[in-house]
Amino acid sequence: MTTYNKTDKGREEITARTHGLQSRMRTLLVMIDGRHPMEELLPKVTGLGLDASAVHELLAQGFIEEGEAPPPPQAAPVLPTEQELAAQYQSARDFYARTIEPTLGLRGQVLQSKLEAAQTLEDLKAMRITFFEMVNRIRGRPVALALKKELDAILGACSKEAA
């Protein structure tokens, strides 16, 4: 699949119409963006009476230049396995269990109750913001940031999805 990019001359024609390009050719020039291959763009302009020869004309007149091939489509993200999710859940649960009480003291009892009730990784992720807000308020920003970094590493370590 061939893609084309506008040259400086092509961009100048789009902004100032300095080269007197026919309106239907100008329409094709506007559509050329370096991302969509000609095989995708040409069917959209056939109603204007344009075909591959119009592309060659723009190329010969210096309005466009051949671009790099578009990158291949990205593969679908790989979802974590059940084992990875279970390990991530346990690591996150262990993190909260060892940090809530020493960091927050009695003020962490509500979070401790939420931890005991947490059944899924999503339940543990939902505690994250409240935990860090409380740590920031009680222990200060440096402690909160250090714990945030540690938990984010846990939530991102086993998961191939954004935490």
C-alpha positions as CSV (number, residue, x, y, z in Angstrom):
1,M,0.0,0.0,0.0
2,T,1.4,3.3,-1.0
3,T,1.0,6.5,1.0
4,Y,1.9,10.0,0.0
5,N,2.8,13.1,2.0
6,K,2.3,16.7,0.9
7,T,5.5,18.6,0.0
8,D,6.1,22.2,1.0
9,K,4.6,23.1,-2.4
10,G,1.5,21.0,-1.6
11,R,1.0,22.6,1.8
12,E,1.4,26.0,0.3
13,E,-1.2,25.2,-2.3
14,I,-3.6,24.1,0.4
15,T,-3.2,27.2,2.5
16,A,-2.8,29.9,-0.1
17,R,-3.9,28.5,-3.5
18,T,-0.7,29.9,-5.0
19,H,-0.2,27.3,-7.8
20,G,-3.7,27.4,-9.3
21,L,-4.5,23.7,-8.9
22,Q,-7.9,22.6,-10.3
23,S,-10.5,22.2,-7.5
24,R,-10.9,18.5,-8.0
25,M,-7.2,17.9,-7.9
26,R,-7.0,20.2,-4.8
27,T,-9.7,18.0,-3.2
28,L,-7.4,15.0,-3.7
29,L,-4.4,16.9,-2.4
30,V,-6.4,17.8,0.8
31,M,-7.2,14.2,1.4
32,I,-3.6,13.0,1.2
33,D,-2.2,12.9,4.7
34,G,0.5,10.3,4.8
35,R,-1.5,7.9,6.8
36,H,-4.2,6.6,4.4
37,P,-3.0,4.6,1.5
38,M,-4.0,5.5,-2.0
39,E,-6.0,2.3,-2.3
40,E,-8.2,3.8,0.4
41,L,-8.4,7.3,-0.9
42,L,-9.0,6.8,-4.7
43,P,-12.4,5.2,-4.3
44,K,-13.5,8.4,-2.5
45,V,-12.6,10.6,-5.5
46,T,-13.7,8.5,-8.4
47,G,-16.9,10.4,-8.5
48,L,-14.9,13.5,-9.3
49,G,-13.4,11.7,-12.3
50,L,-10.0,11.2,-10.6
51,D,-8.0,8.0,-10.7
52,A,-4.4,6.9,-10.2
53,S,-3.2,9.2,-13.0
54,A,-4.3,12.2,-10.8
55,V,-2.0,11.0,-8.1
56,H,0.9,10.6,-10.6
57,E,0.2,14.2,-11.8
58,L,0.4,15.6,-8.3
59,L,3.6,13.6,-7.8
60,A,5.1,14.9,-11.1
61,Q,4.2,18.5,-10.3
62,G,5.8,18.2,-6.9
63,F,2.7,18.6,-4.7
64,I,3.2,15.2,-3.0
65,E,6.0,12.8,-2.4
66,E,5.9,9.1,-1.7
67,G,5.7,8.5,2.0
68,E,6.7,5.6,4.3
69,A,4.4,2.7,4.5
70,P,1.9,3.0,7.3
71,P,2.9,1.0,10.4
72,P,1.2,-2.4,10.7
73,P,-1.9,-2.5,12.8
74,Q,-1.1,-3.1,16.4
75,A,-1.9,-6.5,17.8
76,A,-4.7,-6.7,20.3
77,P,-3.4,-6.3,23.9
78,V,-2.7,-9.6,25.5
79,L,-5.0,-10.1,28.5
80,P,-3.5,-11.4,31.7
81,T,-4.0,-15.1,32.6
82,E,-6.0,-16.2,35.6
83,Q,-2.8,-17.1,37.4
84,E,-1.3,-13.6,36.7
85,L,-4.5,-11.9,38.0
86,A,-4.5,-14.1,41.1
87,A,-0.9,-13.3,41.8
88,Q,-1.5,-9.6,41.2
89,Y,-4.6,-9.7,43.5
90,Q,-2.6,-11.4,46.3
91,S,0.3,-9.0,45.9
92,A,-2.0,-6.0,46.1
93,R,-3.8,-7.4,49.1
94,D,-0.5,-8.1,50.8
95,F,0.6,-4.5,50.1
96,Y,-2.5,-3.1,51.7
97,A,-2.3,-5.5,54.7
98,R,1.2,-4.5,55.5
99,T,0.8,-0.8,54.9
100,I,-2.6,0.4,56.1
101,E,-2.2,-0.1,59.8
102,P,1.4,1.1,60.2
103,T,0.9,4.0,57.9
104,L,-2.6,5.2,58.9
105,G,-3.1,3.8,62.4
106,L,-6.7,3.8,63.7
107,R,-7.6,6.2,60.9
108,G,-7.1,3.3,58.5
109,Q,-9.9,1.1,60.0
110,V,-12.3,1.9,57.2
111,L,-9.8,0.9,54.6
112,Q,-8.9,-2.2,56.6
113,S,-12.7,-3.2,56.5
114,K,-12.7,-2.6,52.7
115,L,-9.6,-4.8,52.4
116,E,-11.3,-7.6,54.3
117,A,-14.4,-7.3,52.1
118,A,-12.4,-7.1,48.8
119,Q,-13.1,-10.0,46.6
120,T,-11.6,-8.9,43.3
121,L,-8.6,-7.0,41.9
122,E,-11.0,-4.3,40.9
123,D,-12.1,-3.9,44.6
124,L,-8.4,-3.4,45.5
125,K,-7.8,-1.0,42.7
126,A,-10.9,1.0,43.9
127,M,-9.2,1.5,47.3
128,R,-6.1,3.1,45.7
129,I,-7.1,6.8,45.5
130,T,-8.6,6.8,49.0
131,F,-5.5,5.2,50.4
132,F,-3.1,7.7,48.9
133,E,-5.2,10.7,49.8
134,M,-5.3,9.5,53.4
135,V,-1.5,8.8,53.5
136,N,-0.8,12.2,51.9
137,R,-2.9,13.9,54.5
138,I,-1.6,11.9,57.5
139,R,2.1,11.1,56.6
140,G,2.9,13.6,53.9
141,R,3.5,13.7,50.2
142,P,6.9,11.9,50.1
143,V,5.5,8.8,51.9
144,A,2.4,8.8,49.8
145,L,4.4,9.0,46.6
146,A,6.8,6.2,47.7
147,L,3.8,3.9,48.5
148,K,2.0,4.9,45.3
149,K,5.1,3.9,43.3
150,E,5.2,0.6,45.0
151,L,1.5,-0.2,44.5
152,D,1.6,0.9,40.9
153,A,4.5,-1.5,40.3
154,I,2.4,-4.3,41.8
155,L,-0.7,-3.4,39.7
156,G,1.3,-3.1,36.6
157,A,3.7,-6.0,37.1
158,C,1.4,-8.8,36.4
159,S,-1.1,-7.0,34.3
160,K,-0.7,-6.3,30.6
161,E,-3.6,-3.8,30.9
162,A,-3.3,-0.2,32.1
163,A,-3.6,-0.1,35.9
